[in-house]
Amino acid sequence: MFNFRIINTADGNQIIDRNLKTPYDALTPTQMMEYMEMDNSLAFMDRMERKAREKAEHMRKVVKNPFYRMACMVGLI
């Protein structure tokens, strides 16, 4: 079961709704391939978002570090 659903709108656009689930047996083989590609893309995007969030958290902790601040004042960094 996919943890998202691709919704086709009347104007031809597609919307990804992560609140809905899509069972495998409800998809045609073509749709299954599309959903698998989208699942991989969403997993990659989630991984990038998590890395960015972790890096921001790390930088927040580094900036609060008094040794880092002292090094910035002295001009080492």
N, C-alpha and C positions, 0 to 999 in steps of 0.2 A: 504494500500500500504506500503510495506516495503521500508525502505530508504537505502537498500543495495541489492546487487545481488551476489549470489554464482555462480562462474564460474568454471566449470570443465575443467581441462587442459587435454591434450593428454596423459600425463604421469600418470594420476590418481590423481593428486593433486587438491585441491580446493582453489580458490582465492576469497576473499571477496572484492568486489568493492563497496565502499560507495558512489561513484559518480553516480551510476545507481540506479534506483528505480524498484521494482518488484511489479506488480499488483497482487492482491489476486487471481483473476480469471485465471491467467496464470499458476498456480501451481496445481499439483496433490495433493491429500490428504497426501501422504507420504512426498512430498516436503514441504507442508504447515507445517507439524510437525517439519521438519528439520529447516525451516526458523524461526518458533516460538522459538525453542530452541536457535538458533543463535542470534535472536533478544534479548532474555533474557541475553545471555552471553555478547553481545556487550553493552547492557545497564549497566550491572554490571561492565564491564571494563571501561566504560566511567565514571561511578560514582567513581571508585577507582582512576582513573586518575585525576578527578576533586578534590577529597579530597587531593591527593598528591600535586597538584598544589596550593591548598589553604593553605596547611600546609607549603609549601616552601615560599609562600608569607608572611605568618604570621611570620615565622622564620626570613625572610629578614627584616621585620619591627622591630622585637624584637632585632635583632643584632644591628640595627641602634640606638636603644634607649640608651641614655646616662646613665640611671640608671642601665640598664643591663650590660653595659660595666664596670661601676664602681663596680658592684657586682662581676663581673668576676675578676677584678684586685685585689679586696680585698680578694677574695677566697671563697666567699659565694656560688658561682655556679661553 
